[in-house]
Amino acid sequence: MTGAWLYAAGGAIFSVLALLHAVFTLTDLRRPRRIVPADAAVMHAMMASPVRLAGPGSSMWRAWIGFNLSHSLGALMFGAAAAAWGMWPAGTPAAIAWLPAALAALYLAIGLPYWFKTPNRGIALALGCFVLAAIIG
């Protein structure tokens, strides 16, 4: 498949962003300074506030850390799968070749209103790679 390197490039972008997100989240456990509220009082309120669904056994802070880590894992798995996509056997239906682009487009649709500039730029670049890969096959 001639677009294999584009799937690999797009997948690598997702994987790097996901790994950085996980590292930032884990380092915030000891020294919160990256993926945390700018107002320390908000972070302390998150630590003190239980999540109604979870009851007193959890807090909004613990849920925040868990959400960020699971988000990182999902993006990393997608990145790895997309990078391997180019090795898919010849004769793959064209509609399936568009799946990485479709998922990247969903990530971008979520990211534009809710995330930061750097991941949105990376996702847009990965989306471009996946679209080009699907077009050239």
N, CA, C and O atoms as a MOPAC input file, in Angstrom:
PM7 MOZYME 1SCF
protein

 N      0.85200 1    -1.17000 1     0.00000 1
 C      0.00000 1     0.00000 1     0.00000 1
 C      0.89900 1     1.23300 1     0.00000 1
 O      1.75700 1     1.37800 1     0.87000 1
 N      0.70700 1     2.10600 1    -0.95500 1
 C      1.59300 1     3.25600 1    -1.09200 1
 C      1.39700 1     4.29600 1     0.00800 1
 O      2.31600 1     5.06300 1     0.29600 1
 N      0.23900 1     4.33600 1     0.61400 1
 C     -0.01200 1     5.30000 1     1.68500 1
 C      0.38100 1     4.79300 1     3.05900 1
 O      0.05300 1     5.41900 1     4.06700 1
 N      1.08200 1     3.66300 1     3.11300 1
 C      1.41700 1     3.04900 1     4.39900 1
 C      2.18900 1     4.00300 1     5.30600 1
 O      1.93200 1     4.07000 1     6.50700 1
 N      3.13200 1     4.73600 1     4.73000 1
 C      3.93200 1     5.63400 1     5.56300 1
 C      3.08500 1     6.76300 1     6.13100 1
 O      3.40400 1     7.29600 1     7.19400 1
 N      2.00400 1     7.13800 1     5.43900 1
 C      1.11400 1     8.17800 1     5.95100 1
 C      0.29900 1     7.68000 1     7.13900 1
 O      0.07600 1     8.41900 1     8.09800 1
 N     -0.15100 1     6.41100 1     7.07400 1
 C     -0.81700 1     5.82300 1     8.24400 1
 C      0.15500 1     5.77500 1     9.41800 1
 O     -0.21600 1     6.08400 1    10.55000 1
 N      1.39400 1     5.38900 1     9.14800 1
 C      2.40900 1     5.31500 1    10.20600 1
 C      2.67100 1     6.70200 1    10.79700 1
 O      2.78700 1     6.84500 1    12.01500 1
 N      2.76500 1     7.71600 1     9.94600 1
 C      3.01600 1     9.07400 1    10.43200 1
 C      1.85500 1     9.57800 1    11.28300 1
 O      2.06700 1    10.12900 1    12.36300 1
 N      0.63600 1     9.39200 1    10.80200 1
 C     -0.53200 1     9.81100 1    11.57500 1
 C     -0.63400 1     9.07500 1    12.89900 1
 O     -0.94200 1     9.67100 1    13.93100 1
 N     -0.37200 1     7.77500 1    12.86200 1
 C     -0.39700 1     6.98800 1    14.09600 1
 C      0.68600 1     7.41500 1    15.07000 1
 O      0.46500 1     7.44700 1    16.28000 1
 N      1.85800 1     7.74400 1    14.53900 1
 C      2.95900 1     8.19800 1    15.39900 1
 C      2.60300 1     9.51400 1    16.07800 1
 O      2.93300 1     9.71300 1    17.24700 1
 N      1.94100 1    10.40900 1    15.36800 1
 C      1.52900 1    11.68500 1    15.95900 1
 C      0.58200 1    11.42800 1    17.13100 1
 O      0.76600 1    11.98200 1    18.21400 1
 N     -0.42800 1    10.58800 1    16.91300 1
 C     -1.36100 1    10.26000 1    17.99600 1
 C     -0.63000 1     9.61300 1    19.16700 1
 O     -0.90300 1     9.93400 1    20.32400 1
 N      0.29300 1     8.70700 1    18.87300 1
 C      1.00500 1     7.99600 1    19.93800 1
 C      1.87000 1     8.93900 1    20.76300 1
 O      1.90000 1     8.83600 1    21.99000 1
 N      2.56300 1     9.84600 1    20.11300 1
 C      3.40900 1    10.80800 1    20.84400 1
 C      2.54400 1    11.71800 1    21.71100 1
 O      2.86500 1    11.95600 1    22.87600 1
 N      1.44600 1    12.22900 1    21.14800 1
 C      0.55600 1    13.07300 1    21.94000 1
 C     -0.00500 1    12.30700 1    23.14200 1
 O     -0.09200 1    12.85000 1    24.24400 1
 N     -0.38200 1    11.04900 1    22.92500 1
 C     -0.93900 1    10.23600 1    24.01100 1
 C      0.09700 1     9.96900 1    25.10000 1
 O     -0.21700 1    10.04500 1    26.28800 1
 N      1.31900 1     9.66000 1    24.70300 1
 C      2.37100 1     9.41800 1    25.69200 1
 C      2.68200 1    10.68200 1    26.48900 1
 O      2.85500 1    10.61200 1    27.70600 1
 N      2.75500 1    11.82000 1    25.83600 1
 C      2.98000 1    13.08200 1    26.54700 1
 C      1.84900 1    13.36300 1    27.53200 1
 O      2.08600 1    13.79200 1    28.66100 1
 N      0.62400 1    13.11700 1    27.09100 1
 C     -0.53700 1    13.33200 1    27.96200 1
 C     -0.44800 1    12.44500 1    29.20300 1
 O     -0.71700 1    12.90100 1    30.31500 1
 N     -0.07500 1    11.19200 1    29.01400 1
 C      0.05100 1    10.26400 1    30.15000 1
 C      1.17200 1    10.70600 1    31.08600 1
 O      0.99900 1    10.70400 1    32.30500 1
 N      2.30700 1    11.08000 1    30.53000 1
 C      3.43700 1    11.52600 1    31.35800 1
 C      3.05300 1    12.77600 1    32.14000 1
 O      3.33200 1    12.86700 1    33.33500 1
 N      2.41700 1    13.73900 1    31.48100 1
 C      1.99800 1    14.96200 1    32.17400 1
 C      1.02000 1    14.63900 1    33.29700 1
 O      1.11400 1    15.19900 1    34.39000 1
 N      0.07600 1    13.73100 1    33.02600 1
 C     -0.90300 1    13.35400 1    34.04000 1
 C     -0.21700 1    12.68200 1    35.22700 1
 O     -0.51300 1    13.00300 1    36.37800 1
 N      0.69600 1    11.75200 1    34.95200 1
 C      1.38400 1    11.04900 1    36.04200 1
 C      2.28400 1    11.98200 1    36.84700 1
 O      2.37000 1    11.85000 1    38.06800 1
 N      2.95000 1    12.91300 1    36.18800 1
 C      3.79600 1    13.84700 1    36.94400 1
 C      2.94100 1    14.81200 1    37.76300 1
 O      3.40200 1    15.33900 1    38.77500 1
 N      1.70300 1    15.04700 1    37.33400 1
 C      0.80400 1    15.90100 1    38.10600 1
 C      0.39300 1    15.25400 1    39.42300 1
 O     -0.10100 1    15.94300 1    40.31700 1
 N      0.58600 1    13.96000 1    39.56000 1
 C      0.26800 1    13.30700 1    40.83100 1
 C      1.17600 1    13.80600 1    41.94800 1
 O      0.72700 1    13.98100 1    43.08000 1
 N      2.44100 1    14.03500 1    41.64000 1
 C      3.40300 1    14.49100 1    42.64200 1
 C      3.57200 1    16.00800 1    42.66000 1
 O      3.70400 1    16.61800 1    43.72100 1
 N      3.56700 1    16.59700 1    41.48800 1
 C      3.80400 1    18.04400 1    41.37500 1
 C      2.84300 1    18.61400 1    40.33400 1
 O      3.22400 1    18.81600 1    39.18100 1
 N      1.60700 1    18.87200 1    40.73500 1
 C      0.60000 1    19.34900 1    39.77700 1
 C      0.98200 1    20.68800 1    39.15200 1
 O      1.09900 1    21.70100 1    39.84100 1
 N      1.17700 1    20.67000 1    37.80600 1
 C      1.51100 1    21.91900 1    37.13400 1
 C      1.16800 1    21.92600 1    35.65000 1
 O      1.36800 1    22.94700 1    34.99200 1
 N      0.66800 1    20.84500 1    35.10500 1
 C      0.41500 1    20.83500 1    33.65800 1
 C     -1.06500 1    20.71500 1    33.32100 1
 O     -1.66600 1    21.67200 1    32.83200 1
 N     -1.65600 1    19.56100 1    33.57300 1
 C     -3.05700 1    19.33400 1    33.19500 1
 C     -3.90800 1    19.49900 1    34.45200 1
 O     -4.61300 1    18.58400 1    34.87700 1
 N     -3.82000 1    20.68700 1    35.02700 1
 C     -4.52600 1    21.00900 1    36.26600 1
 C     -5.11900 1    22.41100 1    36.15000 1
 O     -4.69000 1    23.19800 1    35.30600 1
 N     -6.09600 1    22.72500 1    36.99000 1
 C     -6.63300 1    24.09200 1    36.98500 1
 C     -5.54900 1    25.11200 1    37.34700 1
 O     -4.68200 1    24.83500 1    38.17600 1
 N     -5.60500 1    26.26000 1    36.73800 1
 C     -4.64100 1    27.32100 1    37.04200 1
 C     -4.84000 1    27.84300 1    38.46500 1
 O     -3.88800 1    28.29400 1    39.10200 1
 N     -6.05700 1    27.78400 1    38.95300 1
 C     -6.37700 1    28.22000 1    40.30600 1
 C     -6.22300 1    27.02700 1    41.24900 1
 O     -6.98600 1    26.06400 1    41.16900 1
 N     -5.24100 1    27.09500 1    42.13600 1
 C     -4.96700 1    25.98400 1    43.05300 1
 C     -6.17800 1    25.66200 1    43.93200 1
 O     -6.36100 1    24.51400 1    44.33500 1
 N     -6.99900 1    26.65800 1    44.22800 1
 C     -8.18400 1    26.40900 1    45.05200 1
 C     -9.15500 1    25.45400 1    44.35500 1
 O     -9.81500 1    24.64300 1    45.00400 1
 N     -9.23200 1    25.56000 1    43.03000 1
 C    -10.10600 1    24.65500 1    42.26900 1
 C     -9.58000 1    23.22700 1    42.37000 1
 O    -10.35700 1    22.29000 1    42.55700 1
 N     -8.26900 1    23.05900 1    42.24700 1
 C     -7.68500 1    21.72800 1    42.36100 1
 C     -7.94900 1    21.15300 1    43.75300 1
 O     -8.29800 1    19.97900 1    43.87700 1
 N     -7.79000 1    21.95000 1    44.78100 1
 C     -8.04500 1    21.47700 1    46.14700 1
 C     -9.52000 1    21.14000 1    46.34300 1
 O     -9.85400 1    20.19000 1    47.05100 1
 N    -10.39500 1    21.91200 1    45.72000 1
 C    -11.82100 1    21.59700 1    45.77600 1
 C    -12.10900 1    20.28000 1    45.07000 1
 O    -12.94100 1    19.49700 1    45.52800 1
 N    -11.42300 1    20.03000 1    43.95500 1
 C    -11.58600 1    18.74600 1    43.25000 1
 C    -11.15200 1    17.59000 1    44.14800 1
 O    -11.79500 1    16.54000 1    44.17300 1
 N    -10.06400 1    17.78700 1    44.88300 1
 C     -9.55500 1    16.74300 1    45.77900 1
 C    -10.52100 1    16.46800 1    46.92900 1
 O    -10.60300 1    15.33800 1    47.41200 1
 N    -11.24100 1    17.47600 1    47.36300 1
 C    -12.13800 1    17.34300 1    48.51100 1
 C    -13.55800 1    16.94500 1    48.12400 1
 O    -14.35100 1    16.56400 1    48.98500 1
 N    -13.88100 1    17.02800 1    46.84800 1
 C    -15.25200 1    16.78500 1    46.41300 1
 C    -15.45600 1    15.36600 1    45.90000 1
 O    -14.84600 1    14.97800 1    44.90300 1
 N    -16.31300 1    14.58000 1    46.57300 1
 C    -16.60700 1    13.24800 1    46.04200 1
 C    -17.46900 1    13.35200 1    44.78400 1
 O    -18.18500 1    14.33200 1    44.57900 1
 N    -17.38400 1    12.33900 1    43.96500 1
 C    -18.22500 1    12.25900 1    42.76900 1
 C    -19.49700 1    11.52500 1    43.18000 1
 O    -19.42600 1    10.42600 1    43.73000 1
 N    -20.64400 1    12.11400 1    42.92200 1
 C    -21.90600 1    11.51600 1    43.38100 1
 C    -22.07300 1    10.07800 1    42.91300 1
 O    -22.53100 1     9.22400 1    43.67200 1
 N    -21.71200 1     9.81600 1    41.70000 1
 C    -21.85700 1     8.46800 1    41.14900 1
 C    -20.98500 1     7.46400 1    41.89500 1
 O    -21.38100 1     6.31200 1    42.07300 1
 N    -19.81200 1     7.88700 1    42.32700 1
 C    -18.85500 1     6.98400 1    42.97400 1
 C    -19.01800 1     6.94400 1    44.49300 1
 O    -18.57000 1     5.99100 1    45.13000 1
 N    -19.63600 1     7.93900 1    45.07300 1
 C    -19.77500 1     7.99200 1    46.51900 1
 C    -18.50200 1     8.48500 1    47.17500 1
 O    -17.63800 1     9.06200 1    46.51400 1
 N    -18.38400 1     8.25800 1    48.48700 1
 C    -17.25100 1     8.82100 1    49.22600 1
 C    -15.90700 1     8.14700 1    48.92900 1
 O    -14.87700 1     8.62700 1    49.40300 1
 N    -15.88200 1     7.07400 1    48.17700 1
 C    -14.64600 1     6.35200 1    47.91100 1
 C    -13.75200 1     7.00500 1    46.87300 1
 O    -12.61900 1     6.57100 1    46.66800 1
 N    -14.24800 1     8.04000 1    46.21900 1
 C    -13.46800 1     8.69100 1    45.18200 1
 C    -13.60600 1    10.20100 1    45.34400 1
 O    -14.33000 1    10.68700 1    46.21300 1
 N    -12.90400 1    10.92100 1    44.49600 1
 C    -13.01800 1    12.38100 1    44.46900 1
 C    -12.97000 1    12.82300 1    43.01600 1
 O    -12.59600 1    12.06400 1    42.12200 1
 N    -13.35200 1    14.05100 1    42.81400 1
 C    -13.28900 1    14.58900 1    41.45300 1
 C    -11.84400 1    14.58900 1    40.95100 1
 O    -11.60200 1    14.38500 1    39.76200 1
 N    -10.89200 1    14.81400 1    41.84400 1
 C     -9.47500 1    14.79800 1    41.46000 1
 C     -9.06000 1    13.40400 1    40.99000 1
 O     -8.42500 1    13.26600 1    39.94500 1
 N     -9.41800 1    12.36600 1    41.76000 1
 C     -9.06600 1    10.99500 1    41.38000 1
 C     -9.74100 1    10.62400 1    40.05800 1
 O     -9.14000 1     9.95800 1    39.21600 1
 N    -10.97400 1    11.05200 1    39.88200 1
 C    -11.67300 1    10.79200 1    38.62100 1
 C    -10.96800 1    11.51900 1    37.47600 1
 O    -10.81100 1    10.96100 1    36.39000 1
 N    -10.54400 1    12.75800 1    37.71300 1
 C     -9.83000 1    13.55400 1    36.71500 1
 C     -8.56400 1    12.83500 1    36.25900 1
 O     -8.29300 1    12.74100 1    35.06100 1
 N     -7.79700 1    12.33400 1    37.20900 1
 C     -6.57000 1    11.60100 1    36.88000 1
 C     -6.92600 1    10.34700 1    36.07200 1
 O     -6.29900 1    10.06900 1    35.04900 1
 N     -7.91800 1     9.60100 1    36.52400 1
 C     -8.33700 1     8.39500 1    35.81100 1
 C     -8.83500 1     8.68000 1    34.40400 1
 O     -8.51100 1     7.94800 1    33.46900 1
 N     -9.62500 1     9.74300 1    34.24800 1
 C    -10.11500 1    10.11200 1    32.91700 1
 C     -8.94800 1    10.43800 1    31.99200 1
 O     -8.91800 1    10.00100 1    30.84200 1
 N     -7.99200 1    11.20400 1    32.49500 1
 C     -6.84700 1    11.58900 1    31.67800 1
 C     -5.98900 1    10.38500 1    31.29800 1
 O     -5.52200 1    10.28900 1    30.16200 1
 N     -5.77900 1     9.47000 1    32.23800 1
 C     -4.97100 1     8.28300 1    31.92000 1
 C     -5.69200 1     7.36700 1    30.94200 1
 O     -5.06900 1     6.84000 1    30.02100 1
 N     -6.99900 1     7.16800 1    31.12800 1
 C     -7.72600 1     6.29500 1    30.19700 1
 C     -7.82200 1     6.94900 1    28.81400 1
 O     -7.79000 1     6.25500 1    27.79800 1
 N     -7.93700 1     8.26100 1    28.77300 1
 C     -7.93100 1     8.97900 1    27.49200 1
 C     -6.58400 1     8.76600 1    26.79800 1
 O     -6.53400 1     8.52300 1    25.59200 1
 N     -5.50300 1     8.85800 1    27.55700 1
 C     -4.16700 1     8.62600 1    26.99000 1
 C     -4.05100 1     7.21900 1    26.42700 1
 O     -3.52500 1     7.02200 1    25.33200 1
 N     -4.54600 1     6.24400 1    27.17800 1
 C     -4.47300 1     4.85000 1    26.73100 1
 C     -5.26000 1     4.64700 1    25.44000 1
 O     -4.78600 1     3.98000 1    24.52000 1
 N     -6.44800 1     5.21600 1    25.37000 1
 C     -7.25900 1     5.07900 1    24.15400 1
 C     -6.57900 1     5.71100 1    22.94700 1
 O     -6.56100 1     5.12200 1    21.86600 1
 N     -6.02200 1     6.90300 1    23.12300 1
 C     -5.34000 1     7.57100 1    22.00900 1
 C     -4.08100 1     6.81700 1    21.61000 1
 O     -3.74200 1     6.74900 1    20.42900 1
 N     -3.38400 1     6.24800 1    22.59700 1
 C     -2.18600 1     5.46100 1    22.29100 1
 C     -2.55000 1     4.19800 1    21.50800 1
 O     -1.86700 1     3.84800 1    20.54600 1
 N     -3.60400 1     3.52300 1    21.90700 1
 C     -4.03800 1     2.31600 1    21.18700 1
 C     -4.47600 1     2.66900 1    19.76000 1
 O     -4.16900 1     1.94300 1    18.81500 1
 N     -5.19100 1     3.78100 1    19.61200 1
 C     -5.58300 1     4.20900 1    18.27300 1
 C     -4.35000 1     4.52900 1    17.43600 1
 O     -4.25900 1     4.11900 1    16.27900 1
 N     -3.40700 1     5.25500 1    18.01400 1
 C     -2.17900 1     5.60000 1    17.28300 1
 C     -1.42400 1     4.36600 1    16.83100 1
 O     -0.95300 1     4.30200 1    15.69500 1
 N     -1.30600 1     3.37700 1    17.72100 1
 C     -0.59800 1     2.14400 1    17.36600 1
 C     -1.34300 1     1.38600 1    16.26600 1
 O     -0.72700 1     0.87500 1    15.33100 1
 N     -2.65400 1     1.31900 1    16.38500 1
 C     -3.44700 1     0.61700 1    15.36300 1
 C     -3.35600 1     1.33900 1    14.01900 1
 O     -3.22500 1     0.70100 1    12.97400 1
 N     -3.42600 1     2.66400 1    14.04900 1
 C     -3.34500 1     3.42800 1    12.80000 1
 C     -1.97100 1     3.28100 1    12.16200 1
 O     -1.85800 1     3.17900 1    10.94100 1
 N     -0.93000 1     3.27100 1    12.98400 1
 C      0.42400 1     3.10100 1    12.43900 1
 C      0.56900 1     1.73800 1    11.77500 1
 O      1.28300 1     1.60600 1    10.78000 1
 N     -0.09500 1     0.73100 1    12.31100 1
 C     -0.04300 1    -0.61300 1    11.73800 1
 C     -0.98900 1    -0.77700 1    10.55100 1
 O     -0.90000 1    -1.75600 1     9.80900 1
 N     -1.88800 1     0.17700 1    10.37700 1
 C     -2.91000 1     0.09300 1     9.33300 1
 C     -2.30300 1    -0.08500 1     7.93900 1
 O     -2.85800 1    -0.80400 1     7.10800 1
 N     -1.18400 1     0.55600 1     7.68600 1
 C     -0.55000 1     0.46600 1     6.37100 1
 C     -0.09900 1    -0.93300 1     6.00600 1
 O      0.16300 1    -1.21300 1     4.83600 1
 N     -0.00300 1    -1.81400 1     6.98500 1
 C      0.41100 1    -3.19200 1     6.71300 1
 C     -0.78300 1    -4.09900 1     6.42700 1
 O     -0.62700 1    -5.30800 1     6.25500 1
 N     -1.97600 1    -3.50500 1     6.37800 1
 C     -3.18400 1    -4.27800 1     6.10400 1
 C     -3.05000 1    -4.95800 1     4.75200 1
 O     -2.47800 1    -4.37400 1     3.83200 1
 N     -3.55600 1    -6.17000 1     4.60500 1
 C     -3.40800 1    -6.88600 1     3.33600 1
 C     -3.99900 1    -6.11700 1     2.15400 1
 O     -4.96500 1    -5.36800 1     2.29700 1
 N     -3.40100 1    -6.32000 1     1.00000 1
 C     -3.89000 1    -5.68600 1    -0.23000 1
 C     -5.33300 1    -6.10800 1    -0.47500 1
 O     -5.75100 1    -7.19600 1    -0.07900 1
 N     -6.06300 1    -5.25800 1    -1.11500 1
 C     -7.45000 1    -5.57300 1    -1.43700 1
 C     -8.43100 1    -5.15500 1    -0.36300 1
 O     -9.59900 1    -5.54000 1    -0.41100 1
 N     -7.98200 1    -4.37700 1     0.60100 1
 C     -8.87400 1    -3.89100 1     1.64600 1
 C     -9.90800 1    -2.96600 1     1.02100 1
 O     -9.54700 1    -2.09100 1     0.23400 1
 N    -11.17900 1    -3.13600 1     1.35000 1
 C    -12.19900 1    -2.24300 1     0.78600 1
 C    -11.89300 1    -0.78500 1     1.11200 1
 O    -11.41800 1    -0.46400 1     2.20100 1
 N    -12.17300 1     0.08500 1     0.15400 1
 C    -11.84900 1     1.50100 1     0.30500 1
 C    -12.52100 1     2.11400 1     1.53400 1
 O    -11.94200 1     2.98100 1     2.18800 1
 N    -13.73300 1     1.67100 1     1.84800 1
 C    -14.44400 1     2.23800 1     2.99800 1
 C    -13.67700 1     1.98700 1     4.29900 1
 O    -13.68100 1     2.83300 1     5.19300 1
 N    -13.03000 1     0.84600 1     4.40600 1
 C    -12.26600 1     0.53300 1     5.61700 1
 C    -11.01400 1     1.39600 1     5.69300 1
 O    -10.56400 1     1.73900 1     6.78700 1
 N    -10.45300 1     1.74800 1     4.55100 1
 C     -9.26400 1     2.59900 1     4.53400 1
 C     -9.54000 1     3.97000 1     5.14000 1
 O     -8.60700 1     4.66100 1     5.54900 1
 N    -10.80700 1     4.37400 1     5.20300 1
 C    -11.18700 1     5.67100 1     5.75600 1
 C    -11.43600 1     5.64600 1     7.26500 1
 O    -11.65000 1     6.70200 1     7.86000 1
 N    -11.41400 1     4.48700 1     7.88900 1
 C    -11.70000 1     4.41300 1     9.32700 1
 C    -10.75200 1     5.24600 1    10.19100 1
 O    -11.22800 1     5.96800 1    11.06700 1
 N     -9.42400 1     5.17900 1     9.98500 1
 C     -8.55900 1     6.04100 1    10.80300 1
 C     -8.87300 1     7.52300 1    10.62000 1
 O     -8.84100 1     8.28600 1    11.58500 1
 N     -9.17500 1     7.93300 1     9.39900 1
 C     -9.52000 1     9.33600 1     9.15200 1
 C    -10.81500 1     9.70000 1     9.87900 1
 O    -10.92700 1    10.78000 1    10.45900 1
 N    -11.78700 1     8.79600 1     9.84300 1
 C    -13.06500 1     9.07400 1    10.50700 1
 C    -12.87000 1     9.23400 1    12.01200 1
 O    -13.43600 1    10.14500 1    12.61600 1
 N    -12.07700 1     8.36000 1    12.61900 1
 C    -11.85400 1     8.46100 1    14.06300 1
 C    -11.04900 1     9.70900 1    14.40600 1
 O    -11.33800 1    10.37900 1    15.39700 1
 N    -10.05000 1    10.02600 1    13.60200 1
 C     -9.27700 1    11.25100 1    13.83100 1
 C    -10.17300 1    12.48100 1    13.69400 1
 O    -10.01400 1    13.44900 1    14.43800 1
 N    -11.10600 1    12.45000 1    12.75600 1
 C    -12.04200 1    13.56800 1    12.59500 1
 C    -12.92400 1    13.71700 1    13.83400 1
 O    -13.23500 1    14.83500 1    14.24500 1
 N    -13.32700 1    12.59500 1    14.42600 1
 C    -14.10900 1    12.65800 1    15.67100 1
 C    -13.27400 1    13.23900 1    16.81000 1
 O    -13.76200 1    14.06900 1    17.57800 1
 N    -12.01900 1    12.80800 1    16.92000 1
 C    -11.13300 1    13.38400 1    17.93800 1
 C    -11.02000 1    14.90000 1    17.73700 1
 O    -11.06800 1    15.66000 1    18.70400 1
 N    -10.87300 1    15.33400 1    16.49500 1
 C    -10.73700 1    16.76100 1    16.21900 1
 C    -12.03300 1    17.50500 1    16.53400 1
 O    -11.99700 1    18.61500 1    17.06500 1
 N    -13.16700 1    16.90600 1    16.21400 1
 C    -14.46000 1    17.53500 1    16.51500 1
 C    -14.63700 1    17.73100 1    18.01900 1
 O    -15.20300 1    18.73600 1    18.44900 1
 N    -14.16500 1    16.79400 1    18.80900 1
 C    -14.21200 1    16.93600 1    20.26700 1
 C    -13.14900 1    17.93300 1    20.72800 1
 O    -13.39800 1    18.76700 1    21.59800 1
 N    -11.97800 1    17.83100 1    20.13800 1
 C    -10.85400 1    18.63500 1    20.58600 1
 C    -10.99700 1    20.12200 1    20.33600 1
 O    -10.59200 1    20.92400 1    21.17700 1
 N    -11.55800 1    20.51200 1    19.21100 1
 C    -11.61800 1    21.94000 1    18.88500 1
 C    -12.32000 1    22.76800 1    19.96700 1
 O    -11.79600 1    23.81000 1    20.35900 1
 N    -13.47400 1    22.34600 1    20.45600 1
 C    -14.09800 1    23.18500 1    21.49400 1
 C    -13.57300 1    22.94200 1    22.91500 1
 O    -13.76300 1    23.78500 1    23.79100 1
 N    -12.91300 1    21.79400 1    23.15400 1
 C    -12.61400 1    21.43300 1    24.53600 1
 C    -11.13900 1    21.30000 1    24.89700 1
 O    -10.80700 1    21.33700 1    26.08100 1
 N    -10.24000 1    21.14600 1    23.92400 1
 C     -8.84600 1    20.88000 1    24.24800 1
 C     -7.96500 1    22.07200 1    23.93400 1
 O     -8.45100 1    23.19700 1    23.82700 1
 N     -6.67900 1    21.83200 1    23.78800 1
 C     -5.69500 1    22.89100 1    23.64400 1
 C     -5.18400 1    22.94600 1    22.20200 1
 O     -5.43100 1    22.03700 1    21.41000 1
 N     -4.47000 1    24.02500 1    21.87600 1
 C     -3.98200 1    24.21400 1    20.51000 1
 C     -3.04500 1    23.10400 1    20.04200 1
 O     -3.20100 1    22.58800 1    18.93500 1
 N     -2.07700 1    22.73300 1    20.87400 1
 C     -1.07100 1    21.75600 1    20.43100 1
 C     -1.68700 1    20.41200 1    20.05900 1
 O     -1.41900 1    19.91800 1    18.96400 1
 N     -2.50700 1    19.79200 1    20.92300 1
 C     -3.09600 1    18.51900 1    20.47900 1
 C     -4.01500 1    18.68100 1    19.27600 1
 O     -4.06100 1    17.80300 1    18.41400 1
 N     -4.74800 1    19.78800 1    19.20300 1
 C     -5.62400 1    19.98400 1    18.04300 1
 C     -4.82600 1    20.09400 1    16.75100 1
 O     -5.24100 1    19.56600 1    15.71900 1
 N     -3.69600 1    20.76900 1    16.79900 1
 C     -2.84200 1    20.86100 1    15.60800 1
 C     -2.29400 1    19.48500 1    15.22700 1
 O     -2.26800 1    19.12400 1    14.05100 1
 N     -1.86000 1    18.72700 1    16.22500 1
 C     -1.35400 1    17.38300 1    15.95800 1
 C     -2.42800 1    16.48000 1    15.39300 1
 O     -2.17300 1    15.72200 1    14.45700 1
 N     -3.62300 1    16.54900 1    15.94800 1
 C     -4.73400 1    15.73100 1    15.44800 1
 C     -5.08400 1    16.13200 1    14.02000 1
 O     -5.34500 1    15.26900 1    13.18200 1
 N     -5.09200 1    17.42300 1    13.73600 1
 C     -5.38000 1    17.88800 1    12.37300 1
 C     -4.31700 1    17.37700 1    11.39800 1
 O     -4.64300 1    16.95900 1    10.28700 1
 N     -3.06900 1    17.41000 1    11.80500 1
 C     -1.98900 1    16.90100 1    10.94800 1
 C     -2.14600 1    15.39400 1    10.72300 1
 O     -1.99900 1    14.91300 1     9.60000 1
 N     -2.44300 1    14.65300 1    11.79300 1
 C     -2.66400 1    13.20600 1    11.65400 1
 C     -3.86300 1    12.93200 1    10.75400 1
 O     -3.82100 1    12.02700 1     9.92000 1
 N     -4.92500 1    13.70400 1    10.91800 1
 C     -6.10800 1    13.55400 1    10.06000 1
 C     -5.72600 1    13.75700 1     8.59600 1
 O     -6.16500 1    13.00000 1     7.73000 1
 N     -4.91700 1    14.76700 1     8.31600 1
 C     -4.45000 1    14.98300 1     6.95000 1
 C     -3.68400 1    13.79300 1     6.41300 1
 O     -3.85800 1    13.40500 1     5.25800 1
 N     -2.82700 1    13.20800 1     7.25500 1
 C     -2.08200 1    12.00800 1     6.83600 1
 C     -3.03300 1    10.87000 1     6.49300 1
 O     -2.86500 1    10.19900 1     5.47400 1
 N     -4.04400 1    10.65200 1     7.35600 1
 C     -4.98100 1     9.55200 1     7.12800 1
 C     -5.82800 1     9.77400 1     5.88100 1
 O     -6.10400 1     8.83000 1     5.14100 1
 N     -6.23800 1    11.00400 1     5.64900 1
 C     -7.02500 1    11.30300 1     4.44500 1
 C     -6.19400 1    11.06100 1     3.19700 1
 O     -6.65800 1    10.41900 1     2.25500 1
 N     -4.96900 1    11.56900 1     3.18600 1
 C     -4.09000 1    11.33900 1     2.03000 1
 C     -3.82000 1     9.85000 1     1.82500 1
 O     -3.81900 1     9.36600 1     0.69300 1
 N     -3.59300 1     9.13200 1     2.91100 1
 C     -3.34300 1     7.69400 1     2.80500 1
 C     -4.53000 1     6.97200 1     2.19900 1
 O     -4.35500 1     6.08800 1     1.36000 1
 N     -5.73300 1     7.33600 1     2.61000 1
 C     -6.93400 1     6.68400 1     2.07100 1
 C     -7.13500 1     7.03600 1     0.60400 1
 O     -7.59400 1     6.20900 1    -0.18400 1
 N     -6.79000 1     8.26900 1     0.24300 1
 C     -6.96300 1     8.68200 1    -1.15900 1
 C     -5.99000 1     7.96100 1    -2.08600 1
 O     -6.37800 1     7.46100 1    -3.14100 1
 N     -4.71500 1     7.91300 1    -1.68100 1
 C     -3.72900 1     7.30900 1    -2.58600 1
 C     -3.64600 1     5.79700 1    -2.44700 1
 O     -3.04300 1     5.11400 1    -3.27600 1
 N     -4.26500 1     5.28300 1    -1.38000 1
 C     -4.31600 1     3.81800 1    -1.20500 1
 C     -3.03400 1     3.26500 1    -0.86300 1
 O     -2.91200 1     2.05400 1    -0.68300 1

